[in-house]
């Protein structure tokens, strides 16, 4: 009934057009109606044929939704470093695979190196140090926060790390160097230890030490992967070494006065730190330099690789789907030989028969593409439900539907051509 209503509506809409165009629209409407009828008559066979196309389109849409959402999240929450800040580190910021023996042999960076770099870079806006420990337990007010990230830092830690203090105050440079028993905590830590109340002035226990909360960091919103800036407990860097020892390497964070001066300052910092490390000209750097731009470039390279892999998977899935569509259309031609012969005996031209089967193949593949897109949206919704960012880009939807229709068109041309070449007399004698 719905197909008849839709076809009647298209015919009514076509009445105001030229006769030739009106005939073309009516013919294509009839072809679509016949195609829908043929597909609905073999639901299971059509559904199994679509699996390859569904899987291919679903793969592209879901992976692009994941990468798109993750990219926006990283752009929004690139909180590892503040604006116009770069770091000198012992280890690479991002590493795929095991570290080489040369990297493992690098000397650690010390707090003394941080102070040396301050003197060596008077043109820098500020130079600070930070050091991290993960998975620690913090208690307070009878509550416990497991898995907190402990950051030991100098006074510059909060601005260099883009973690502004929302309430209270950060610790000062004398407090940072004198191991003062103070702490600045993230929003998630405050929620866990002092729900419904203020953490300022309260006591928390970290390891064997009791610390006073002098400030809380503005709520950042946790990232889907990696560190959660809301679950940070920042303490003076000398206190950190008292708690956890001084065997860890310190990161040196350097802030430029402007974004335009970043490159010059990076070159100056590398030269200055090579002098601090007593590296001769023939030796390579035994440290890494990283910034928001370099981290974003690394992610973009990774995203490009994942995109290429997804498109390759989509190609093979659609290839299988296209073969399936061609097979089912060849079967349909064989099964409907008498129907084709009758239509041609009644005056149907080759082009009309050809178009009927092409439209049937395109509709079959388009249904597969639509199902793949719908499943991709479901995967994106599930990711958001699990607090993992996923946003389906419109270009991925257009690509999925367009490519699936193209596969249907390519796979349907040969069976449609065979149908259009049938001799009506021979076809009518077919049993």
C-alpha positions in Angstrom: 0.0 0.0 0.0 2.8 2.4 0.9 4.6 1.7 -2.3 1.4 2.4 -4.3 0.9 5.7 -2.5 4.5 6.8 -3.0 4.3 5.9 -6.7 1.0 7.8 -7.1 2.5 10.8 -5.4 5.4 10.8 -7.8 3.0 10.6 -10.7 1.0 13.5 -9.4 4.1 15.6 -8.9 5.2 14.8 -12.5 2.0 16.0 -14.1 3.3 19.6 -14.4 6.4 18.5 -16.3 7.1 18.0 -20.0 5.7 14.8 -21.5 9.1 13.2 -22.1 10.3 14.0 -18.5 7.0 12.8 -17.2 7.3 9.5 -19.0 10.8 9.1 -17.7 9.8 9.7 -14.1 6.8 7.4 -14.4 9.1 4.7 -15.8 11.7 5.0 -13.1 8.9 4.9 -10.5 7.6 1.7 -11.9 11.1 0.3 -12.0 11.6 1.1 -8.4 8.3 -0.4 -7.4 9.1 -3.6 -9.3 12.6 -3.7 -7.7 11.2 -3.3 -4.2 8.6 -6.0 -4.8 11.3 -8.4 -6.1 13.6 -7.8 -3.1 10.8 -8.1 -0.5 9.9 -11.4 -2.1 13.3 -12.9 -1.1 14.1 -11.2 2.2 16.5 -13.8 3.6 18.5 -14.0 0.4 18.7 -10.3 0.0 19.7 -9.8 3.6 22.5 -12.3 3.4 23.7 -10.7 0.2 24.0 -7.4 2.0 26.3 -8.5 4.7 29.5 -7.6 3.0 28.3 -4.1 2.2 26.9 -3.6 5.7 30.2 -4.6 7.3 32.2 -2.4 5.0 30.1 0.7 5.5 29.8 0.1 9.3 33.6 -0.2 9.6 34.2 3.1 7.9 31.4 5.1 9.7 32.2 3.7 13.1 36.0 4.2 12.8 35.5 7.7 11.4 33.1 8.5 14.2 35.7 7.4 16.7 38.6 9.3 15.2 36.5 12.4 14.7 35.3 12.4 18.3 38.7 11.7 19.6 40.2 14.5 17.5 37.7 17.0 18.8 38.3 15.8 22.4 42.1 16.1 22.0 41.7 19.6 20.5 39.5 20.6 23.4 41.4 18.9 26.2 45.0 19.2 25.1 45.8 20.0 28.7 49.2 18.2 28.9 50.9 21.6 28.2 49.7 25.1 28.3 49.8 27.6 25.5 53.2 28.4 24.1 54.8 25.7 26.3 57.2 22.9 25.3 59.0 20.3 27.4 62.4 18.7 27.6 61.9 15.0 28.6 64.0 11.9 29.1 61.6 9.6 27.2 59.6 10.2 24.0 56.1 11.6 24.7 54.6 8.9 22.4 56.3 5.6 21.8 55.1 2.6 19.7 57.0 -0.5 20.5 59.9 -1.0 22.9 62.5 1.6 23.5 65.9 1.2 22.0 69.0 0.5 24.2 70.3 3.9 23.4 67.1 5.5 24.8 67.2 3.3 27.9 70.8 4.4 28.6 69.9 8.1 28.8 70.7 10.0 32.0 67.7 11.2 34.0 66.8 14.9 34.2 67.2 16.3 37.7 65.7 19.3 39.6 69.2 20.8 39.4 68.9 20.7 35.6 65.7 22.7 35.9 67.4 25.4 37.9 70.3 25.5 35.4 67.9 25.9 32.5 66.3 28.9 34.3 69.6 30.6 34.3 70.4 29.6 30.7 67.2 30.9 29.2 66.5 34.4 30.5 64.4 35.1 27.4 61.8 32.4 28.5 58.7 33.6 30.2 59.1 30.9 32.8 60.9 27.6 33.3 59.6 24.9 35.6 59.8 21.2 36.4 57.3 18.4 37.1 57.5 14.8 37.9 54.7 12.2 38.0 53.5 9.1 39.7 50.3 7.2 38.9 47.9 4.9 40.6 48.3 6.2 44.2 45.7 6.2 47.0 44.7 9.4 48.7 42.5 9.5 51.8 40.6 12.2 53.6 37.5 12.8 55.6 37.1 9.0 55.9 36.9 8.6 52.1 39.4 7.2 49.6 40.4 8.0 46.1 42.2 5.1 44.4 44.3 5.6 41.3 45.1 9.3 41.8 47.9 10.9 39.7 50.5 12.6 41.8 52.4 15.5 40.3 55.4 17.1 41.9 56.1 20.5 40.5 57.7 23.8 40.9 55.6 26.9 41.2 55.2 27.2 37.5 53.5 23.8 37.3 49.9 25.0 37.1 50.4 27.5 34.2 52.8 25.4 32.3 50.5 22.4 32.5 47.3 24.4 31.8 45.8 23.5 35.1 44.5 26.7 36.6 43.7 26.9 40.2 40.0 27.7 40.7 39.7 28.1 44.4 42.4 28.8 47.0 46.0 29.2 45.7 48.9 27.3 44.2 52.0 26.6 46.2 54.8 29.1 46.0 58.4 28.6 44.9 59.7 28.5 48.5 57.1 25.9 49.3 58.0 23.9 46.2 61.7 23.8 47.1 61.3 23.4 50.9 59.0 20.3 50.8 56.0 22.2 52.4 53.2 19.8 53.5 50.6 21.3 51.1 48.6 20.0 48.1 46.4 21.3 45.3 43.8 18.8 44.2 41.8 18.2 41.1 38.0 18.3 41.0 37.5 14.5 40.9 39.7 14.1 44.0 37.7 16.8 45.8 34.4 15.1 44.8 35.7 11.8 46.1 37.1 12.9 49.4 34.8 15.8 50.3 31.5 15.3 48.4 29.1 18.2 48.9 31.6 20.3 50.8 34.7 22.4 50.3 38.1 20.8 50.4 40.0 24.0 51.2 41.8 23.9 54.5 41.1 20.2 54.9 43.6 17.5 55.5 44.4 14.6 53.1 46.8 11.7 53.6 49.2 10.7 50.9 51.4 7.8 51.8 52.7 8.4 55.3 52.3 12.2 55.2 49.3 14.4 56.1 48.9 17.4 53.8 46.8 20.6 53.9 44.7 21.3 50.8 45.5 24.9 49.8 43.8 25.0 46.4 41.6 23.1 44.0 42.1 22.9 40.2 39.4 24.0 37.9 37.3 21.1 36.5 38.9 20.0 33.2 36.8 17.0 32.1 38.6 13.7 31.9 40.1 12.6 28.6 38.9 9.2 27.2 42.4 7.8 27.0 45.4 8.5 29.1 45.5 10.9 32.0 42.6 12.5 33.8 43.5 16.1 34.8 40.6 16.1 37.3 42.2 13.2 39.3 45.5 15.0 40.0 47.1 15.8 43.3 49.8 18.4 42.9 52.4 18.7 45.6 55.8 20.5 45.8 58.4 18.8 43.8 60.8 18.4 46.7 58.0 16.8 48.8 57.4 14.4 45.9 61.1 13.3 46.0 60.8 12.9 49.8 57.8 10.6 49.3 58.9 8.6 46.3 62.6 9.1 46.0 64.6 11.0 43.5 65.3 8.2 41.0 62.6 9.5 38.5 63.4 11.9 35.7 62.0 15.4 35.8 60.3 17.1 32.9 61.5 20.6 32.1 58.6 22.8 31.0 59.5 26.1 29.2 57.0 28.8 28.3 57.7 31.2 25.5 56.6 34.8 25.6 54.6 34.4 22.3 53.8 31.7 19.9 55.9 33.3 17.2 59.0 33.0 19.5 58.4 29.3 20.2 60.7 27.9 17.5 63.6 30.2 18.4 63.2 29.4 22.1 63.1 25.7 21.3 66.4 25.9 19.4 67.9 27.9 22.2 66.7 25.4 24.8 68.1 22.5 22.9 71.5 24.2 22.6 71.5 25.2 26.3 70.5 21.7 27.5 73.2 20.1 25.3 75.7 22.3 27.2 74.1 21.3 30.5 74.4 17.6 29.5 78.0 18.2 28.2 77.1 16.8 24.8 79.8 17.3 22.1 78.8 18.2 18.6 79.1 14.7 17.2 76.7 13.3 19.8 73.0 13.2 19.3 70.5 14.6 21.8 69.9 12.3 24.8 66.5 13.9 25.5 63.2 14.6 23.7 61.4 17.9 23.0 57.6 17.9 22.8 54.8 20.4 22.5 51.0 20.4 21.9 51.7 20.8 18.2 54.1 17.8 18.1 51.6 15.6 20.0 48.8 16.7 17.7 50.9 15.9 14.7 51.6 12.4 16.1 47.9 11.8 16.6 47.2 13.0 13.1 49.7 10.5 11.7 48.1 7.7 13.7 44.6 8.8 12.6 45.8 8.8 8.9 47.1 5.2 9.3 43.9 4.0 11.0 41.8 5.7 8.3 43.7 4.1 5.5 43.3 0.7 7.2 39.6 1.2 7.7 39.2 2.2 4.0 41.1 -0.9 3.0 38.8 -3.1 5.1 35.9 -1.3 3.6 37.2 -1.9 0.1 37.5 -5.7 0.6 34.1 -5.9 2.3 32.4 -4.0 -0.4 34.2 -6.1 -3.0 32.7 -9.2 -1.4 29.3 -7.4 -1.2 29.5 -6.4 -4.8 30.2 -10.0 -5.9 27.2 -11.1 -3.8 25.0 -8.4 -5.4 26.1 -9.6 -8.9 25.4 -13.2 -8.0 21.9 -12.5 -6.7 21.1 -10.4 -9.7 22.2 -13.1 -12.1 20.0 -15.5 -10.2 17.1 -13.1 -10.4 17.6 -12.8 -14.2 17.5 -16.6 -14.5 14.4 -16.9 -12.3 12.5 -14.2 -14.1 13.3 -15.2 -17.6 9.6 -15.6 -18.5 8.7 -12.3 -16.9 11.4 -10.5 -19.0 10.2 -12.3 -22.1 6.6 -11.3 -21.5 7.6 -7.6 -20.9 9.7 -7.5 -24.1 6.9 -9.2 -26.1 4.5 -6.5 -24.8 6.9 -3.8 -26.2 9.4 -3.1 -23.4 12.6 -1.9 -24.9 16.1 -3.1 -24.0 16.9 0.2 -22.1 13.8 -0.3 -20.0 14.7 -3.8 -19.0 18.3 -2.8 -18.4 17.2 0.1 -16.1 14.8 -2.2 -14.2 17.6 -4.5 -13.1 20.2 -1.8 -12.5 17.8 0.1 -10.2 17.1 -3.2 -8.4 20.8 -3.7 -7.8 21.4 -0.1 -6.7 18.5 -0.3 -4.3 19.8 -3.5 -2.8 23.2 -2.1 -2.2 21.8 1.2 -0.9 19.8 -0.7 1.7 23.0 -2.3 2.8 24.7 1.1 3.0 21.9 2.6 5.0 22.0 -0.4 7.5 25.8 0.1 7.8 25.3 3.8 8.5 22.6 3.1 11.1 24.9 0.6 12.8 27.7 3.1 12.8 25.5 5.6 14.5 24.5 3.0 17.1 28.2 2.3 17.7 28.8 6.1 18.2 25.9 6.3 20.6 27.3 3.4 22.6 30.7 5.1 22.7 29.1 8.3 24.1 27.1 6.2 26.6 30.5 4.8 27.8 32.0 8.3 28.0 34.1 7.7 24.9 33.8 10.5 22.4 32.4 9.4 19.0 30.8 11.8 16.5 29.8 10.6 13.0 31.0 13.0 10.3 28.6 13.7 7.5 31.2 13.0 4.9 31.5 9.4 6.2 27.7 9.0 5.8 27.9 10.4 2.3 30.9 8.2 1.5 29.2 5.0 2.8 25.9 5.6 1.0 27.6 6.8 -2.2 30.1 3.9 -2.4 27.5 1.3 -1.7 25.3 2.7 -4.4 28.3 2.7 -6.8 29.0 -0.9 -5.9 25.4 -1.8 -6.7 25.6 0.0 -10.0 28.8 -1.7 -11.0 27.6 -5.1 -9.9 24.2 -4.8 -11.5 25.2 -3.7 -15.0 26.3 -7.1 -16.3 23.2 -9.0 -15.1 21.0 -6.2 -16.3 22.7 -6.3 -19.7 22.1 -10.0 -19.9 18.4 -9.5 -19.1 18.1 -6.8 -21.8 19.6 -9.1 -24.4 17.2 -12.0 -23.9 15.2 -13.0 -27.0 11.5 -12.8 -26.0 10.5 -15.9 -28.0 13.2 -18.0 -26.3 12.4 -16.5 -22.9 8.7 -17.3 -23.2 9.5 -20.9 -23.9 11.6 -21.1 -20.8 10.4 -23.6 -18.2 
